[in-house]
Amino acid sequence: MKTTICLIEVCHRPKDNASKHDYCSRHEKAYENIESTFQEWIVAYGKKYRKKKYLQNLLTNQDVSSGKWVKEVVKQLL
């Protein structure tokens, strides 16, 4: 039986069987947090706020605290 590895290039953990996006459990949770938090940003900044801008902010904005796994997922999404 072949083990599928997480979609994130630097990750060597196996893909979580429950993952919808071919991530390990840690990166899947990071992805879910990115998605749910984006909805909060839309409420705060308005419906014209774009997802690409949001993802770039997660990587570069000093006022936004993003963890390692979130940053790895964001890099893969961009």
C-alpha positions as CSV (number, residue, x, y, z in Angstrom):
1,M,0.0,0.0,0.0
2,K,1.4,3.4,-1.0
3,T,1.4,6.2,1.5
4,T,0.5,9.6,0.0
5,I,2.6,12.5,1.3
6,C,1.3,15.9,2.2
7,L,0.9,18.3,-0.7
8,I,3.3,20.8,0.9
9,E,6.7,20.3,-0.6
10,V,8.7,20.7,2.6
11,C,6.5,18.4,4.6
12,H,7.1,14.7,4.8
13,R,4.2,13.7,6.9
14,P,1.6,11.4,5.4
15,K,-1.6,12.8,4.0
16,D,-4.5,12.8,6.5
17,N,-7.2,10.4,5.2
18,A,-9.9,12.9,6.1
19,S,-8.1,15.8,4.3
20,K,-10.0,17.3,1.4
21,H,-6.9,19.0,0.0
22,D,-4.1,16.3,0.2
23,Y,-2.5,17.8,3.3
24,C,-1.3,16.2,6.5
25,S,-3.5,16.9,9.5
26,R,-1.4,20.0,10.5
27,H,-1.5,21.7,7.1
28,E,-5.2,20.7,6.7
29,K,-6.0,22.6,10.0
30,A,-4.0,25.5,8.8
31,Y,-5.9,25.6,5.5
32,E,-9.2,25.5,7.4
33,N,-8.1,28.4,9.6
34,I,-7.0,30.4,6.5
35,E,-10.5,29.9,4.9
36,S,-12.5,30.7,8.0
37,T,-10.4,33.8,8.9
38,F,-10.8,35.1,5.3
39,Q,-14.5,35.4,5.9
40,E,-13.8,37.5,9.0
41,W,-11.5,39.7,6.9
42,I,-14.2,40.2,4.3
43,V,-16.6,41.5,7.1
44,A,-13.9,43.8,8.4
45,Y,-12.6,45.1,5.1
46,G,-15.6,44.8,2.8
47,K,-16.7,42.4,0.1
48,K,-14.2,43.9,-2.4
49,Y,-11.3,42.5,-0.4
50,R,-9.6,39.9,-2.5
51,K,-8.3,36.5,-1.5
52,K,-4.9,37.0,-3.1
53,K,-4.4,40.2,-1.1
54,Y,-5.4,38.4,2.0
55,L,-2.9,35.6,1.4
56,Q,-0.1,38.0,0.7
57,N,-0.9,39.8,3.9
58,L,-0.6,36.6,5.8
59,L,2.9,36.2,4.5
60,T,4.2,39.8,4.6
61,N,2.2,42.0,7.0
62,Q,4.1,42.5,10.3
63,D,0.8,43.1,12.1
64,V,-0.5,39.7,11.2
65,S,0.9,36.7,13.2
66,S,0.9,33.7,10.9
67,G,2.4,30.4,12.0
68,K,4.8,28.2,10.1
69,W,2.1,25.8,8.8
70,V,-0.1,28.6,7.7
71,K,2.8,30.3,5.8
72,E,3.6,27.0,4.1
73,V,0.0,26.5,2.9
74,V,-0.2,30.1,1.8
75,K,3.0,29.8,-0.3
76,Q,1.5,26.7,-1.9
77,L,-1.8,28.4,-2.6
78,L,-0.1,31.5,-4.2
